[in-house]
Amino acid sequence: MLVLNEKVPEKVILVEEPEIAELISKYMTTVKSVKRRGYSVYIGIYGGSPIAIASHGVGGPSLALILEELIQYGARIVLRYGTAGATECSNVGKYLIPVGVSHHVYSSLYQRSRGDTSLSLYPDLEMAYKLYSFLKQRRRNVIYGSVFQSDDFYAESHISSDDAVDMETGTLFLVSRLKKVRSASLVILANCRGRDWIDYEKLYETDAQLVLDFMSSFEGEAERI
């Protein structure tokens, strides 16, 4: 046990920063909070649905640590709500739902496969589609596309075939696939190739309840086939 030592709800929202986890938790009835080793986890009820909100820190290895524990203690439907850097500057300020992830061969993701095999990394299709429809119906500026997972975020100026760069979505999809849990990622395109950052925390404040609404209303089999 590194962070958790008790059962958590099937539905979990992962965010990068402890401050954002705390912000979102204020919109639900929090039953318990855990703060350990730099991670923050809030367990509560929203819209009649048990939900956990957890910070995952920066980078794939940090996300993998808390995600593995959350799955061990009951998480089965996971949404990452974070940020990414747009490769096309006109997309800054929009939401992106990643439908695929690429990465360097010898990235942190390599440890899970090794050899000459590179696993396909993608979200739960039903969850991603319903999230896209949910946000479109509520007139949010949302697109879908591919992300490049980088271990060196600010050194990816050569990336041109993907719509954004982040440091965690691929790890989310990989661990979810191996552990047979459902997951999707929703990222705010908060900058353009590491420059011209927007005040993305305002978007978290505006849409915290919207994301909780989606998670509380999402229905489907808990485990991935």
Number of C-alpha atoms within 10 A of each C-alpha: 6 10 17 17 12 11 13 24 20 20 23 28 27 24 25 21 18 18 13 21 24 18 14 21 25 13 14 21 16 17 11 10 16 14 14 11 8 11 20 23 27 26 21 22 19 19 13 11 18 20 27 28 30 31 27 28 21 15 20 22 17 17 24 19 14 22 23 15 18 26 22 16 16 15 24 23 28 28 24 23 21 24 24 28 29 26 25 15 14 9 21 22 21 15 22 26 22 25 19 18 23 20 19 12 12 9 13 18 23 16 9 14 11 12 8 8 10 14 14 12 20 23 25 20 13 15 22 22 15 14 22 19 14 16 17 13 9 9 9 14 12 20 15 16 13 18 29 28 27 23 20 12 17 13 11 16 11 8 14 11 11 18 21 28 31 25 24 29 33 27 23 25 25 22 20 27 20 10 15 16 21 27 29 26 27 22 21 24 29 25 24 21 24 17 12 12 14 15 11 16 14 10 13 19 13 11 14 19 17 15 20 23 15 16 23 17 13 15 12 11 10 15 15 16 9
